[in-house]
Every structure is written in structure tokens, then in C-alpha cells.
């Protein structure tokens, strides 16, 4: 797999996607160096709703303008990247954990366990994800942690199916039979021999799932069910700009553009990885 | 026919599973289930009545049976926020959702298939340009696109209305004007939802077409001397459409989820908006019922798509 991956960045999609994501992640990590305080409010009357590239009467320069409370939009965007990307990555990792566990167990041990797990997977797939998210988010107190758990619990199904197919195929191979014959215990075979070879679809699903997770976190925060203000997230930034679309469109536009760029980058990267490692798959 | 019956049974299983899930969640969530369902403004007698209806003093299996019985009989409780029966609220809301989602589904599939076919047959720079466009559409948050459309078409151009399914004076308009009014209100939410759907469909169709185009029977068709157009439309597209029809069923939950945000943005009077408003108000009877209705709509849509695949693919018959 490493050999195939080496030529990955010759594909322009992978290069562009990875570059944009790297910039976004770097920006999020270096937030304190790149922008001022996203939460502090100064003289609100003097600093509210300044357009992009304006300098306020107190001397501060605002690259993307200010919002209704005079807070710098660029700072909220950068710090919001931390939250949105962080939640997205953690949510996808949780989905991968659950999905791999479910899929591997079903694919390796088969029988009634597989039937039960696959039935659970199909049931979960038939549910509209956002409806489920709303239901779960309404029953508990909204927070970043809740969003991660809820997104993770509703996004594992595709990975489970993919892992199930791969593990099932690999479990019939001679190298597994010999491991069993040598007396290697089941879980060890699964962890050390089968799973490392079954990771290809998981990687693709992770990249594509990251874009989706970031979008959904923003959606939940937009509805007020995710990250709560004043902590900035791209979703609640769009929500806060919603009422002032006419006189201050930059507040809602900037986080949306950031969202689209990140999700496009993740999707392009996922497409490129999939085409590279599994050229026979349907697009 | 047998496959259809099996699908119907599994669909019923999904609905049963959703009702069971809500039963479990109501008990797992923090707070007293009876209090959650009657709201903070209820009297002691109302809370006691709710406790009795839920059977909270009885063993768990009896509670579950009582819960199922209530749902099956159509007693979905009373909304905490509006005081109206939940069933009435949802009965009025679901046709609007079916209208929006149904038309959007048809449009986004027709356009998406068209774009996918063009991409697969032309190739070159057009393919690349359309790929960029479809990936961007795929990545757009529906609610953000909706906001941008409202900004452009309602505030700047003043062409189209941004809220509701009909104007305030709709009842007083003559029939033709009323229809025009309804169409104007439908335009922005429909366009937004359709644009988001086109991205995913076009990408999938392009892949399916390229996949089928490499098959041996296509080479045979060309060798027989058929025109390129006939090969594309009659042979490649027809076979590429079968996975697309399957995708239709699989994408219904996603489409429904997207519709929830769109309905919230445009105040479209459908199940999605009812759900969002109920969630924000912690109106649990409505949240539970709206979730169940959403699951039912998805199941029905899946059955429809199974039927379409059955009709389209002779191998399945």
C-alpha cells in the first residue's frame, strides 16, 4: 500500500485537497499567532458591523470586518476552525472505531453475531441522520462533546459495511487459515493479521466522512444544538450572521466559504485516495 | 413480489425500531420521562396522568407495551408548546414536505443524470469544469446556500419571497394568482434543495457511466455499427441507471436530512420545520412523533425505489 501511496500526490486532486486541508489545520493550530481574541468585546458602539478591511476607531485592523458585538470576524473564523475541524476529526475517529469494531466482528465470527450486527447496521442506515442528531441533541445539554458523541454514533454504518466485506473476504485466505492452524487466538488474528490489510476502504471513508462530519457539526451549531456561543464554531457564526444578511453579509458569508473549501478539499482527497488504491470501484 | 413483501416487512421493522429507540432514549435521558412529555408548566394532576399513561410504576415490558399501543392507536400526545394534538400538527405538515422533497428528488435526478452523462461522454475540460462544479455543490451546506439565495433573490433583487409556502393574502387571491404565489414561494427552497442533490447524483452517475462504458457488451455494440448516440443512451445509460436507482433509495435519508435544514431556513411548513422548532423548544411529544414520521417517509420512499429497480432491471424479476 505504501508503494501505491507514493504516487498519490501526482494526482492534482490529492495535492490540492491535501494542501487546503493542511492550510486549514495549520491555521487552526496557530490561531493565537494569526488573530486576536475572538470573544473579547471592546466599545460595541464604535466597533460593531465594520466592513472587511476596515480599521476601527480604536486602531485595530479587521481583515473580515466585525460582527454585531464588535468582535473581529477573522479571529472568530480562525478559532472557529479549531472547534469545527476538531469536532469533525474526533467524530470521524469515533465512527471509525465503532464501525471497524462492528464490521470486523461480523466479518470474522459470522453466525448469529453477524446477523444481529448487520441488522443493526441496516436499521441505523435507514434512519435520516439529521433527524436522529436532532433527537439526540435535544435530550441532552448541547456542547461540543455531545456533538462528537452524537456524530460518531450516527456515522459508523458505512465503515462497518465496508470493513465487514473486507474482513469476510480476507478471513477465507490461506494466511488466516495457517494462523488459526498454528493456534493463534482469534482476536489476535483479527487485530494483527486481518485488519491491517482491510484498511483501504476505511481510509477512503474517513476522508469522505470528515467533510460530512464538519458539515453536520456546523449544521447542529447553526440550529443552536451544538457548540454554544460565545465559543465560535463555523456553524454558530453562520447563525449569528443570519439576521444581518442585508447590512453585514460578511459575517455569514466568510464561515460558509471556509466550510465549502474544507469539505471540497476533504472530498477531493478522498476521491483521489479511492481512485489510487482501488481503481475498480464505481465513482 | 416476494422481495417486495420482504422489503415491506423490514420497513415495518425499521419503524418499530425507531419507536423502540425513542422509548429507550426517553428513559436514558436526564430528567423524569413524564415531566419531559408534559413540560415545565404542567399541573401536578397532568404529571400524574402522564405517569399513569406511561406506566412508570409498572414493570418495563408493560411500559413498552403501553408505549407501542399508544403509537399504534395514533395517540401521539399533546404538544407542550402549542397545546394542540401532535397528530394534527404532523398531518398538516407532511404533505408540504412530500411536495418539496418529491419534486426536488425528480429534478435533481434528471439534471444530475444529464450532467453525469455529459461528463462521461465528452470528457476533457468540460468534464473537469463540471467535476469542480459538482464537488462544490456536494460540499455546500444546504442552509448556507439557502441563506445566500435569500440574500441574492429576496434582499438584493427582490424577485422571490423567502418564507413560507404562501403569502399572507393568499386566501384572497383568485385561483391563477394563488397558484403563481405558491409557485413563487416554492422556488427558492426547491432550487436550494435540488442544487445540493445534483452534486451527489452527478458524481455517482459519472462514475457509473464510466464503469459500464468499459464493459465488453459496449464494445460489441460499437462493433455492430451502432451510432455513438445509440450506444450511449440505449446501452450504457440504461445499464448505468440501475445502480443509480438503487442510490435513489439509499439517498432518501440524506435528502430528508437536508430538507430539515432547508425547511427551517425558509420556514417551509413541513415536518422538518416542525421538528426543528420542537427541538429548539424541547417539545418532546412533537420531537418523538416527527422522528417517527420522518422514518416512515424514508421507508415508503425506499419501497418506491425498490419498485423502480424491479421495473427497470429484468434480471431482478
Interface residues (C-beta under 8 A of the other chain):
Chain A: X122 X123 X125 X126 X127 X128 X129 X130 X131 X132 X134 X135 X136 X137 X138 X139 X140 X211 X215 X218 X219 X222 X223 X224 X225 X238 X242 X245 X246 X249 X252 X253 X256 X259 X260 X263 X264 X267 X268 X271 X282 X283
Chain B: X10 X11 X13 X14 X17 X18 X22 X25 X26 X28 X29 X30 X135 X136 X138 X139 X140 X141 X143 X144 X147 X148 X150 X151 X155 X203 X204 X206 X207 X208 X210 X211 X243 X250 X253 X254 X256 X257 X258 X260 X261 X264 X275 X276 X278 X279 X280 X282 X284 X287 X288 X290 X291 X294 X295 X298 X299 X302
